[in-house]
């Protein structure tokens, strides 16, 4: 039996065009998606909520092999206490993958000063006629929003819970609309 810290490993090669959805849920994931056919799309979603000493480790590779492919990795995390997220995201666009579009959006809401996130982006892009972006942010909870909710009579614990839910709502809605997603 594997340890709870053993990463769940998966390598998917997309050989059909169209949209393919992947949802990462395991605390430790190594995922590689090869977009091997024209007009293939890979959408990777994940939402993590960590408390206490929870630790998450994600290693996600979006590898464009064929031309006119699309990949989007979107991970939202809410961390409290001494919870940590370590994520490595690699975007590879091969020489023949002209017209590829690859994005990675990695956002973390920090509810405590002791919560940590470490994001390591990598890009290996050969052709010039592609689009490739990494966006990463780790922000503390907004005191302005928290104060606004307090003035409306909402207790601090409830205010923090509402703000954390609002932070992840869009991505959770995307996941809910993807009934045929591959769950990791």
Secondary structure, DSSP 4 states (H G I P E B T S, - for coil): ---TTSPEEEEEEE-S-EEEEEEE-SSEEEEEEEE-STTEEEEEEEEEEE-TT-EEEEEEEEEE-SSS-EEEEEEEEEE-TT-EEEEEEEEEE-TT-TT-EEEEEEEEEESSTT-EEEEEEEEEE--SS-EEEEEEEEEEPPHHHHHHHHHTT--HHHHHHHHHHHHHHHHHHHHHT-TTPEE-
